[in-house]
Amino acid sequence: MKSQRTKSSIVKRTMDLAGYKRSVGLEPEFWEALREIATERGSTLTGLVRGIKRERRKGNLSSTIRLYVLRHFRDQIAARTPSA
């Protein structure tokens, strides 16, 4: 069976982070989730990514953003779940 190659669903955006341009590649769903989080916090998308970048300890920025989004929504679920 021949494997099929699919087109990457990564969307790249160039952002001004700490005074220099940086290309960030994420799936559309992560861009949408980041916009939701930024809106919820009264921030811009770029402002939110700047904050994430400042707190990054290791790894590439795209991976750090994905983990940030995952943590954000896990924390929301945990806050709604009653403690046992």
Residue, then its C-alpha position, 0 to 999 in steps of 0.5 A: m500500500k502506497s502512503q499518501r502525502t498530505k499538504s501541511s496544514i501549518v499556517k505561518r504568520t510573521m510577528d514582531l516579537a521583542g523588536y524583530k520579526r519572527s515566523v510562527g507556524l501553527e495549525p489553524e485551530f491553534w491560531e483560533a484558540l490563541r485568538e480566543i485566549a487573547t480576546e478573553r484576556g483583553s490582549t492582542l494575538t501578538g501581545l499574547v505570543r510575546g508573553i508566551k515567548r518571554e516565559r518560554r524555558k526551552g523548545n521552539l516557539s511553535s511547540t511552546i505555544r501549542l503547550y500553552v494552549l493545551r494548558h489553558f484549556r486543561d486549566q479551564i476544565a479543571a476549574r469546572t470539575p468539582s474536587a473529590 
